[in-house]
Amino acid sequence: MKFLSTITTLAIATIGSSQSITKVNDFSGTPTKLGMYVYVPPNLKTPAPIVVAVHHCQGSAQGYSTESHYMPLASQHGFILIYPNSKSGGGCFDVASDATLKHNGGGDSQTIVNMVKYAVEKYGGDANRTFVTGTSSGAMMTNVLLGAYPDVFQAGSVYSGVPDGCFAVPGSTATQDPPGWNNQCANGQTTKTAQAWGDQVRSYFPDYTGPRPRVQVWHGTADNTLRYPNYQETLKQWSNVLGLTTSKDTPNTPQSGYTQTIYGDGTTTTAQLVGYSAQGVGHSVPVHEPQDLAFFGIA
């Protein structure tokens, strides 16, 4: 067993001394200079699961840490929280450039993966229990991370996003500010077959042959920012990637007006792919933290 050094143990005690996030000043931020913020509770498990929570446009790590309510649950269950902070003026993450879409391509996605590696090394994080979630721009990044880094993440929960690669903009770069924006995708006008969507994901890491992450998808029918057709396109994409051909709907789950769709075998907490369509909900669906942690197998 690898023991944490005394210095690292003291650092964790300091970070977890109050329920607020802390900026990691010695994280290099490479390759795209994102900020890394963490919440590391005092009662950390050994090794500790890691949850990456990615904010929306016009948001921040600090803001998303209080908009969502993962910190009390991290204290309860002993897992590490990482909150990336966008470098762009508008607070969006780059999900448009080839650099971010491709495995080890040099974009924002790779910087976030480097945060995970930092947390494994410095805080005793569990590289085999690493998860990601996000809202809007953060949801799009969640799909990008699941597609480009299936060797890093075991599962993800996507709140009001678009399919992996849907937001691609030819000529967009990892360093431009603001990042590329794809109106056709945002408006729900980009449709493909499940096979085409799946092939797109596989193209971002063509040499990968290992297991794929489990995926949970949330979207509101009244979303006027990243419109509702993106929900079905996202489910089509991951159903193909995960090799799932059957599904079952359950109305009013987990609450009134939400329809749950489970693909393939399994339950809410064990299935490979679960969708939640939220009737009348706009942009974006509220974060359902208990469902996320149950899906991740943390709680």
N, C-alpha and C positions, 0 to 999 in steps of 0.2 A: 504493500500500500504506500502511496506517495503522501507524505505529510507536508502540510503547509509550513513555511518558514515562520519564525517568530515575528519577523517584520510584516509578512503578509497577514498573519493572524491579527496583529495590532491594527493593520489597515482596515481589515474587515470590521473589527470592533468599532472603529471610528466611523466608517461609512454607515454602519447599521445603527448608530446610536440614536438617531431620530428618524421618523418616518417621512423622509424627503429624499429626493435624488441628489447625487453628488456628481460633479463633473470630474472625469478622469483626465487629469492634466498631463500625465505622462503617456497617454495613448497618442500615437503619432498621427492618427487620422488618415493614413494613406490607404488607397491612392488618391482620394478626392476630398480630404480635409473636412469630413463630417465630424461633428462633436460627439463624444461618447459620454453618456450619463448613465449612472447605475444606481440601483437600490440593492444592497446586500444586507439582508437581515442578520441579526446576531445569532439566531438559532439555525444557522445554515446546515443543510444536510451535507453528508460527505459520501460521494461527490454530490454536488447540488445540481438539480435541473436548471436550465437556462431558458427564460422567456424573453424574446426580443419584441418590443412593442413600438411600432413605427407610426409617427404622427401624420396628420393630414396637411394639405397646403394651408398656408396662413396659420400654421401651428408651430409648436416647438416641443422639444423633449419635456421641458418643465410643464407646459400646458397639458400635454397628453398624459403626463403622470398623475395629474389630478382629475382630468376629464374621465379617464378610465380609473378603475378602482382595483388594480392588481396589487398595490403595495400592502394593504392589510392581509391579503391572501398569501403574499410572499412571506410575510412575518409568521403567518399561521403554519405554512407548509414548508418553509425553509428553502425557497428557490431564489435564484438570482434574476433580477430584472435589468435588462439593457434598454435604454431609450436613446436611439440615434437622433441627432439633431441636424436638420438640413443646413447646407451651406448657402442655399439660394436666397435671394432677397424676398421671394414670395413664399418661402417655406416648403416648396415642393421637392420631392426626390426625383432623380433622373431615372425614368423607366422607358426612355425613348431611344437611347443610344445603343449601338452595337456593344460598346464597352460594358455597359451595365447588364445587358441581356445575356451575354455570353459568359460561360464559366471562366473565371480568372481573366476577364477581359479588361479590368482596370477601372471599372465604374463604381458608383455608389454601392451597388450590391456587394462588390468585393470588399469595400471598406467596412461594411456591416459584418461580413464574415470575419474580418480581422478583429472586430470587437469581440465576437464569440471566442475566437482563439485566445485573445487576451484574457477573457473571463475564465476560460479553462485553466490557463497557466497561472494567473495571479490570484484567483479566488477559489480554486478547486471546483470549477464547474464540470459538469458531466457532459463530455462530448457526445455521448450516446443518448442523451435526453435533452435535446436542444430544439426549441420551438419558436415560431414567429407568428405575430399577429399585427394587424394595422387597419387603419381607417382611411378610405379615399385614396390619396396618394400613397399612404402607408399600406393600404390593401393591395394596390397595384404592385408595390414593392414586395409585399408578401408573396404574391404569385411569382414575381421575378426570382426571388430567392429560392422558392420551392422548385422552380424550373431549372435554374442554373446551378444550384448547390444542393442537389438531393443527397449528396454525401455528407452534408453538414446538418440539415434539418430533418427531423422525424415527422413533423406535422405542422400545419398552419391553419389559422382562422382568419378569413378574409371578409372585412366589413365594407361593402359598397365599393367594389373595385371593378376591374376589367380583366379579361384573359391575359395570360402571360404573352407578351409580345404584341398585343393589340395596339398599344400606344407607341409603337416604333415609328420614328420619323427619320427618313433617309437624310443623311448628312448631319444629324444631330450629334453633338459631342458630349463627353462626360463632364466637361468643364464649363459649358455655356450657362449663362444665367439670364433669364429663367431657363429651366430644362425644356426640352421639346414637348409640344402639346399636340395631340392628334384629335381634331374635332370630330372626324368621322367615327372614330372609336368611342369617344365620349358620348356622342349622340346615339349610340347603339346601332350604328349603320354598318358595322363590320361583322359579317357573318361568314362562317366557314363550316365545312363538315367536321365532325368529331375527329376524323382521321387527319385532316389538314391541321387542325389545332394541335393535335397530339404530336404530329410530325414537327411542328414549329417548336414545341417544348424540347423535343429530343434533339433538335438541331443545335440547341444552345450548349449542349454538353454531349457531343456525338459519341465519345468513347465510353460513356458511362453505361454499365450493365447491371448495376446493383438495384436494391429496392428503392421504390419511390415514396415520398412523403404522403401521409394521409392528409386530407384537405376538408375543411369545413367552410362553407360559403354562405354569407348573409347578404340580402339585398332587399330594398324597399321598392314596391311597385310604383310609388309616386316620385321616384328619384329623377330629378330634372338636371342633375349635374353629370353623373355617369349613369346614363339611362338604363332602365330595367332590362332591355334585351341583353345587356352584358351578363346578367345572371345566368341565363340559359346557355350562353356561349361559353361561360366559364365552366359550367357543369359539363357541357359537351367535351370541353378540352380535357378536364381531369378524368372524366369517365373513360376516355380513350387511353390516356397515359396509364391509368391504373387497370385497364383491361376489364371494365365493368359494363355490362350490357343490360342489366335489369335494375328497376327502381321501384320503390313503394312510397306513396304519399300518406302522411298522417296530418289531418287538419288540427288547428288550434294547439300546436306544439312548437315551442315550449310555453306558449301563451296564446291568448285569444287573438285571432287574425294572422297568426304565423302558420305557414304550412311547411312541415318538415318532409324532406325527401331523402331517403336512405338508398344508396346505390349498392347493389350486391348484397352480400351476407353481413350479418353483424347488427349491433344495436347502435343507439345514439353515441355511445362512448367507444365502441370497438370497430365500427364500419370504416372502410377506407375513404368513403366520400359521403358527406352529409350536406344538404342544402337547406336553407331557411328563407322562404319567400315571405316578406312582411307586408301584408295588405295595407295600403294607404300610407305607408311610411316613406318619407322623403330621404334626402341626403343629409346624414347617413343613418344607418341602423344603429341604435344604441349598443354599446359593447355589453355582451353577456358573459361576464367574467367567470361565473361558476360553470357555465356550459363549456367555455374554452378549456378550463383546467381539467374538467372531466374528460373532454375529448383528448387532451394531451396525456391523460393518465397520471396527472399530478395530484388530483383531489377527487 
